[in-house]
Amino acid sequence: MTGATRRRNRATLIGLSAVAIWSTLALFGALAGPVPPFQLVAMAFTIVFALTLAAWAARGEDPRTHLRQSAAVWILGIAGLFGYHMLYFIGIQNAPAADANLINYLWPMLIVLFSALLPTDAGVGRLRWFHLSGATFGLAGTALIVTDGNALTFHTEFVIGYLAAIGAALTWSGYSVLSRRFAHISTDAVGVFCGGTALLAWVAHLLLEPTVWPASTVAWLAVVGLGLGPVGTAFFVWDRGVKHGDLRVLGAGAYAAPLLSTILLLSFDLADASSTLVLACLLIVGGGLLAGRELLADATRTPTGRWRRRACGTLPERVHRHTSGPPGRRAARHSHAPCSRRCPPR
């Protein structure tokens, strides 16, 4: 495994941690109580921005240095964070929640597809059949979770909600894939985007919603949890993943979020178990393993040779196994003396 591959795999695993963190979104949202959506987003992103400012101050950094981004970076960051949440909430408020949520969960599949459009110098690699198949299995499993195995019925009166949900899926997948083109931008910039998103969310809240503050200590802790986790840390590690990891694996792996979210809700008695959930689990986990087969192969691959020491513990000895040739020569042990076959240099 090359150093570049190790770095890519590490970034992919960091990005996938965002999926686990996002699975707590529904739990914290339920515990926060009847706080209007834009107000909840504004509060959570305000917490993130405040913590980011504190981190910059602790490192002795001038926040203004992170504000100096190009217009393209600003547009991508604000459109990705605020635009996605705005379209998502418009979708679920103007269409049945199950329908809008399923349409929104097209974004992982779109990430897998859009990644094929990136130029070769982006280091993403070719889109293979197992990436697409894994994402498809994940979408099928998510559909079972969202619909509970029931058929979806689309109605023309909900077209605004449907279009908004499609817009949300396109926005987040576009943000994730296009971030690869700005891999040179520090992840600290996400903190600036969180501040801009908080400001716009407060404006949207004041214009569109009544103000309802959390009613209990648990509800306030849930809001803080949102700011620390699914609306905070998750966006930073996701940024690391989409800029330096394997976008195809990240897209397919993102379908684990609704599954993990449902399992968390079950553990807190906020949802009911069913055979549909078991089938969804098999589809999502199987799809994720299929899409990540290259990453798993890299993690389990061993070199053709290994270093060992002699019994005296002094000179290293190379154990080299030939993989071709006559049976008697397929395994040869030597201590870097001239060999009848050319072996890797010491």
N, C-alpha and C positions, 0 to 999 in steps of 0.2 A: 504494500500500500504506500503510495507516494505521500509526501508532505502535504501537497495540495488536496489530495483526497481526504486525508485526515482532517484538515482544516474545514473542508466542505461538510464532512460528516458531523463534525463537532458543531458547526453552525446550524446544521439541520436539526440536531437534537435540541439545541437551545431554542430554535424556533418552534419545535413541537411542544416544548414546555408551555408555550402560550396557549396551546389547545387545552392542556390540563387546567390551566388557570381560568380560561374562559368557561370551563364547565361549571364554575362556581357562580356564574352570572345570574342564572335563574334562582339559585338558592338565596343569594344576597338580595336580589330584587324582590323576592317574595317576603323575606324578613324585613325589608325596609318599609313595607306597608304601602298605603295608597298615595305615595308621592308621585306627582305628575311626571311623565317620562323625561321631558326636557329639563325640568328642575333637577331630577335625579342625575341626569348626565352632567348638567352644569356643576352640581355639588361635587360629584366624583372627579371630574376633570380639574376643578379648582384645587382639590386635595392633591392631585398628581402634580399640578404646576407648583404649588407651594412647597412640596417635598423636593421637587427638582431644583427650585431656587435655593433651598437649604443645602442641597448636595453641592451645588456650584459654589456657594459661599464657603462651605467646609473645605473645598479644594482650592479656594482662593481664586476662583475664576470670575471674570467679568461676564455677566449674562449677556451683555451687548454683543460679545463675540459670537454667540450662538444665534443672534438675530440677523447676522449678516449672511443671509442666504439669497440665492438667485430667485427671481420671480417664479421660475418653473418649480423650484423646490417648495416654495411657499404654497403655490396653487395645489401641487400634488398632496402635500401634507394636510392642509386644511380641508381640501375636498375629500380626501380619504377618511379622515376622522370625523369631521362634522357632517360632511355630505352623506356619508353612510348612515350615521345615526338618524339624521333628519329623514331620509328616504325610508328607512326601516320603520320608524314610528308612524309616518304617514301611511305606509303600507298596512300595518296591523290595525290602524284605526279606521281604515276605509275598505277593509276586506276581512273575511273570516280569518282569525288568527292562524289557524292551521294552514290554510291556503297560502297566506302571505309568508308564513315562516318557511314553508317548503320551497316556495319560489326563491326566497332569500338564500336558502341553502344550496342554490346553484353555484355560489361563489367558489367553493373548493374545486368543483369540476371545471369552472371557467379558468381558475388559476392553472390547472393542469393543461388545458387547451391553449391558453394564451402564452404559456411559457415556450411553446413551440415557435412563436413568432419573434422571439428575441434573437438578435444576431449571435453568431457563433462566439464572438469575443466576450459574451456575457457569461460564458462558462456554465451554461445550464445543461447542455447535452441534448441528445435526440429524445424525442417523445416516443416511447416504446409501447407495445401492446399492453404490457402489464401495468404501466402507469394509468392508461386509460381504463382498463378493466377494473383495477383497484378502486379508482374514483367512482366508477359506475356502481360497483357493489356498495360503496359507502353511501352514495346517493339513494340507492334502493333501501338500505337499512335506515337512513334518516327519514325517508318517506314513511316507513312503517312506524317509527317513533312519533312523528308529527301527526299522522292520521290515525294512529292506533289500529291500523289494518283496515280502516274503512275507505271507501272510494271518495275521491274528491269531486266536487261538483262546482264548476266555474259558472258564474253568473255575470251577465253584462253590466249589471248595476254596480259591480265591484271593480270595474275596469281601472279606476284611478288607483285603488289599492294594489291591484295586480301590477300595474305599470311602475308604481313606486317601489314595490318589492323587487321587480326586475332591475330597476335603477340602482337599488341598494346592492344587489349581487354584482352588477357590472362595476359599480364604484369601488367596492372593496377588492374585488379580483384585479381590477385595473390598477389600483393603488399598490397592491402587493407585487404585481409583476413589474410595473414601471419603476418601483423602488430599486430594482436591480440596476437600472441605468444610472442611479445615483449612489452606487455602493461606496463611493469615496466620501460621502457626507456622513459625519459622525452621528451615531445613534442619539447623542445628546440633543440633536435637533428635534427629536420626538417630544421632548419636554416643552419646547417652544410651541409646537403644533397643539399640544394639550392645552396650553394657555390660550391660544387663539380659539380653540374649540370651546373651552369653558366660557369665554366672552360671548361668542355667538349663541351658545346654548342658553345663557342667561337672557339675552335679548329675545330669543324665540320663546322662552318661558314667559317672560313678562308680557309679550304680545299675544300669546295663544292660550295660556293656561292660568288657572288660579294657583295661588301659592298654598301648599300644604306641607308643613314641616313634619319630620318623623315624630311619632307620638310616644315613643318609649326609648329606654336605653338600648335595648336590643336593636331597634330600628336605626338608631344613630350609629351603633357599631357596624351594622350591615352597610350603611352608606360609606363609612370609613373603610370597610372591607372591600367595597367596590373600588374605591380610589387606590387602595394598596395593591389589589389583585387584578381582576378582569378589565378594569379601565385604567390601570396603572402599569404595573410590571409587565403585563401581557403584551402591551404595545411595544415596549422596549425590546423584549426578547424576540418578538415576531419580526421587528425591524432587522435585527441581527440575522435572523433566519432567512428572510426573503432577499437580503442583500448579499449573503455569502453562502447560503446553504442550497439544497436541492429543492427547487420550487415544485417539482412534480411530486415528490414525497410529502412535502408540506401540504400541498393541496389535498391529496388523498387522505393524509393523516388528520386533516382538520375535521373530517367526518366523525372522529371520536368525540368531539365536543358535545353534541346532543346526547350521545350514549352515556358519557360520564356524568353529564348534567342530570339525566334521568335517574342514574344510580344514586347520585347524591340526594335527589329529592325523595327517592325511596327510603334512604337511610334516615331521613328526617320525617318520615310519614307524610310527605307532601305529594305523593304519587302512589299508584297501585301497580304491583307487579303483574305480568301477563306473559303468555307464551309468545305473543308478538314481540315483546321486548327481547326474549331469548333469541328469536330468529334475527332480529335487528342487530343484536350483539354479534352473532356469527357472521353476518354480512359485513359489518363495519370492521371488525377485527380481521377477518379474512381479507377484505379489500385492502386494509392498511398494510398487512404483511406482504400481500402480492405487490402492491405499489412500491414498497420499500425493499424489495428483494435484492437490489444492488447494494444498498446500504448494509443490509444484514450480511450479504456475502463478503463485503469488505471487512466487516467486523469479525467474521469467523475465519477469514482466509489466513493461512500460515505460510511463511516463506518455505522455499524448497530446501533450504539448508538452515543449520543453526550452529551457534558457537557453543563450545563446551571446553572445559579445562581438563588437562591430564590429571592423573591421580595425585601427582606431586603438587598440583595447584599453581604451576608456573606458566608454561607455555599454552596458549590457546590452541585448540585443535578444531578444525572445521569438519563437520560431518556433512558430507555432500552426497545426495542420492541422485544418480542418473535416472532419468525417466524414460530413456530409450536405449536401444542397443541389445546385445545378447543378454539372456537371463543372468549369466554369471557376472555381468558387469553393471547390472542395474543399480547396485548399491556399492559404492566404493568409499572407503575411509582412508584419509591421508592427512598429513600435517603440512600441506602446502609444498611438498616435494614435487618435482616434475611428474606430471600425470599423463596417462595416455589419452585423456580427454581434457578438453579445455574447461576449466572450472571458474566460477566467479572470483574476481580478485579479492584478496583479503582486505 
